[in-house]
Amino acid sequence: METDSDVILAHRLVDLADELALGFFGRDPDSRKKADGSPVSEADLAVEKALLEVLAAERPGDAVLSEESGAISVATRRWILDPIDGTIPFLAGERDWGTHVALEIDGELRIGVISRPTEGRRWWARHGFGAYASPSARPLSTTQRLRIPRAALTLEQARVGGFLFPGSPVGAVQERMRWTESSLCLVGDLLEGRVDAVIDEGGHVWDRAPAALLVREAGGHLDDLRGGSRLDGPWLVYAGSGVARELTGLLRDVAG
């Protein structure tokens, strides 16, 4: 696969984020609550600052949407950043956190990268060229091509994980499937065949953008329960073709 300069830059951003975040990990960084009640730490801010500096130097004409700083300028090319996705487990000394980087051009996702630096692992995709899993070291030269299995499944057979709020209406139907509550990266589990679907309640664009491209490039399906695949809505389901229709139909009934 020909590797373009944007793919290389995306991996450089994630390399930098992983290195900086690991320097704070397990050292009780300062943190505070944001207006929405979620935490932000000095590690989140340090990683974001470093990524923004690189983009300002190397892609000065590009726009950025980042979790902590919001939208920075307007352009046909937009980098979407979540400096530390999973700040709560990060601060708790747990391992299920990492960095999300995506590039959108003319409204279409073109590149997506998700990392799990405690595991030396990342998943990445380029539009039209597929999805891959790689070690963090030399990710472009050592890769595993990913394809989500197409096997037909009943909902009762399906292994499903989720990012759900307390009191979620999905709780009423969890017994209909083999539910997975915790993982280092549920989307990574879907891409590598360990689960068959992932339900995301209430995520943000910076959480979802790289995962959306990865799942599409691996042959999976996205559904926002409204017949589309918007990243800024209350629900998003990532699934293999074998269970997508039955699962999304059930969720439309219970989630309204």
Secondary structure, 3 states (H helix, E strand, C coil): CCCCHHHHHHHHHHHHHHHHHHHHCCCCCCEEECCCCCEEEHHHHHHHHHHHHHHHHHCCCCEEEECCCEEECCCCEEEEEEEEECHHHHHCCCCCCEEEEEEEECCEEEEEEEEEHHHCEEEEEECCCEEEEEECCCCCCCCEEECCCCCCCCCCCCEEEEECCCCCHHHHHHHHCEEECCCCCHHHHHHCCCCCEEEEECCCHHHHHHHHHHHHHCCCEEECCCCCCCCCCCEEEEECCCCHHHHHHHHHHHHC
